[in-house]
Amino acid sequence: MFVQASLIALALALSSAASPVVEGLGTRVPFERRDGMTTADGWFDHKRAVQQVVRDRNKHRQNMINLERNVGREAFNEGAEIKPVANYSAPPSVKRQAEKLTDEGGDEYWAGTISIGTPAKSFLIDFDTGSADLWVPSINCTSSYCSQKDKYDPAASSSDSPKNGSFSIQYGDGSQVSGPVYTETVSVAGVTVKNQYFSPVNTISPSFGSQVDDGLLGLAYPAISNLHQSPFVNTAKSQGALKNGVFGFKLAKTGSELYLGGTDSSLYSGSIEYHAVKGAAFWQIGGASVRVGSQTPVSGFQTIIDSGTTIIYGPPKDVAAFYKDIPGAKLYDQQNGFYSFPCSSVPSNVGFNWGGKTWNISATNFNFGMVSETQCIGAIAGQDLGLGSNVWLLGDSFMKNVYSAFSFDSNSVGFAQLK
């Protein structure tokens, strides 16, 4: 039986007095880039962006359900709540003008290869610091959304073990990602663990079916696991497959990687500025402020670092205050919280600060593309995800500007300057 205290015990067992960042002792997982919010000709992909908002809202709705069940509401941030299921409503189409912009990328998901079973079968997986479970399609998934994906067949593996229970996440299009629970041998870049809990899902949401990736591997804390079990990195540390419960991300147009067991010092310069995690559910660090040049429109908030989305979210009133410092900015999509600004002056002086260095977002990463010949969309959106009244969520529009380090060993998140 799953016991609430076991999650807390696991987090404490992974804590140590060691440095939060261990350089050069791990293994690399190369990433592939996925299409995101900007089309190939430089326009804002409004439909995809709204689908991402709905997906993020429902992902974190499920995270809060899991956190309440696994630990209790005492683990919630102030003002946090379990939101209703978010439903997708297609945005109005925008007539495109003749002028085109060069696509600078608009990365939405970051994926690498893992293997499951004996003999090992490969899957292309999204690595998500905003969730805590592993799932891939099952051979029993017969919908068209699974047709182009690699599938797990327990009959083809000698190390499969079915378990009691089920896995399920509900999405706003009325669909679910759901399936049974198994344990298996799982390998990521040569890091192999036995008896890893995961779900070979029988149903898959259309929002996942359109992606090339097969499934998802969560990298957050066990407290938000839908499976009530230890995520992969924690299992690897407890089994001795990883000496250090640390991993690092570089997300970029080329050379992206996840580094397991430490950080890849060849990808960043200087030291890593790290900050203590608040709680034991998300990669959440406090004392944050958002900067626009010399201005600080919002300060003193919590931030969750989430590689599973491109968008940066803040409470609607705080995001409105932020855009008041962006010349010419105005609300574009009230329901989903997107703002526009003049394409002729894309800001390059927006950054986040946690009491040390200000980590700026490049103009390319801040700009989600055109909605007219003169107006573009910003990467920061006003949205209440239910995570707390003073909580922002920073997706890869932020992470692409830094090297990010995550340490279970010292419960900390850090950033360094990319080379």
Rosetta blueprint (number, residue, H / E / L):
1 M L
2 F L
3 V L
4 Q H
5 A H
6 S H
7 L H
8 I H
9 A H
10 L H
11 A H
12 L H
13 A H
14 L H
15 S L
16 S L
17 A L
18 A L
19 S L
20 P L
21 V L
22 V L
23 E E
24 G L
25 L L
26 G L
27 T E
28 R E
29 V E
30 P E
31 F L
32 E E
33 R E
34 R L
35 D L
36 G L
37 M L
38 T E
39 T L
40 A L
41 D L
42 G L
43 W E
44 F E
45 D L
46 H H
47 K H
48 R H
49 A H
50 V H
51 Q H
52 Q H
53 V H
54 V H
55 R H
56 D H
57 R H
58 N H
59 K H
60 H H
61 R H
62 Q H
63 N H
64 M H
65 I H
66 N H
67 L H
68 E H
69 R H
70 N H
71 V L
72 G L
73 R H
74 E H
75 A H
76 F L
77 N L
78 E L
79 G L
80 A L
81 E L
82 I L
83 K L
84 P L
85 V L
86 A L
87 N L
88 Y L
89 S L
90 A L
91 P L
92 P L
93 S L
94 V L
95 K L
96 R L
97 Q L
98 A L
99 E L
100 K L
101 L L
102 T L
103 D L
104 E L
105 G L
106 G L
107 D L
108 E L
109 Y L
110 W E
111 A E
112 G E
113 T E
114 I E
115 S E
116 I E
117 G L
118 T L
119 P L
120 A L
121 K E
122 S E
123 F E
124 L E
125 I E
126 D E
127 F E
128 D E
129 T L
130 G L
131 S L
132 A L
133 D L
134 L E
135 W E
136 V E
137 P E
138 S E
139 I L
140 N L
141 C L
142 T L
143 S L
144 S H
145 Y H
146 C H
147 S L
148 Q L
149 K L
150 D L
151 K L
152 Y E
153 D L
154 P H
155 A H
156 A H
157 S L
158 S L
159 S L
160 D L
161 S E
162 P E
163 K E
164 N E
165 G E
166 S E
167 F E
168 S E
169 I E
170 Q E
171 Y L
172 G L
173 D L
174 G L
175 S L
176 Q E
177 V E
178 S E
179 G E
180 P E
181 V E
182 Y E
183 T E
184 E E
185 T E
186 V E
187 S E
188 V E
189 A L
190 G L
191 V E
192 T E
193 V E
194 K E
195 N E
196 Q E
197 Y E
198 F E
199 S E
200 P E
201 V E
202 N L
203 T E
204 I L
205 S L
206 P H
207 S H
208 F H
209 G H
210 S L
211 Q L
212 V L
213 D L
214 D L
215 G E
216 L E
217 L E
218 G E
219 L L
220 A L
221 Y L
222 P H
223 A H
224 I H
225 S L
226 N L
227 L L
228 H L
229 Q L
230 S L
231 P L
232 F H
233 V H
234 N H
235 T H
236 A H
237 K H
238 S H
239 Q H
240 G L
241 A L
242 L L
243 K L
244 N L
245 G L
246 V E
247 F E
248 G E
249 F E
250 K E
251 L L
252 A L
253 K L
254 T L
255 G L
256 S L
257 E E
258 L E
259 Y E
260 L E
261 G L
262 G L
263 T E
264 D L
265 S H
266 S H
267 L H
268 Y E
269 S E
270 G E
271 S E
272 I E
273 E E
274 Y E
275 H E
276 A E
277 V E
278 K L
279 G L
280 A L
281 A L
282 F L
283 W L
284 Q E
285 I E
286 G E
287 G E
288 A E
289 S E
290 V E
291 R E
292 V E
293 G L
294 S L
295 Q E
296 T E
297 P E
298 V E
299 S E
300 G E
301 F E
302 Q E
303 T E
304 I E
305 I E
306 D L
307 S L
308 G L
309 T L
310 T L
311 I L
312 I E
313 Y E
314 G E
315 P L
316 P H
317 K H
318 D H
319 V H
320 A H
321 A H
322 F H
323 Y H
324 K L
325 D L
326 I L
327 P L
328 G L
329 A L
330 K E
331 L E
332 Y E
333 D E
334 Q L
335 Q L
336 N L
337 G L
338 F E
339 Y E
340 S E
341 F E
342 P E
343 C H
344 S H
345 S H
346 V L
347 P L
348 S L
349 N L
350 V E
351 G E
352 F E
353 N E
354 W L
355 G L
356 G L
357 K L
358 T E
359 W E
360 N E
361 I E
362 S L
363 A H
364 T H
365 N H
366 F H
367 N E
368 F E
369 G E
370 M E
371 V L
372 S L
373 E L
374 T L
375 Q E
376 C E
377 I E
378 G E
379 A L
380 I E
381 A E
382 G E
383 Q L
384 D L
385 L L
386 G L
387 L L
388 G L
389 S L
390 N L
391 V E
392 W E
393 L E
394 L E
395 G L
396 D H
397 S H
398 F H
399 M H
400 K L
401 N L
402 V L
403 Y E
404 S E
405 A E
406 F E
407 S E
408 F L
409 D L
410 S L
411 N L
412 S E
413 V E
414 G E
415 F E
416 A E
417 Q E
418 L E
419 K L
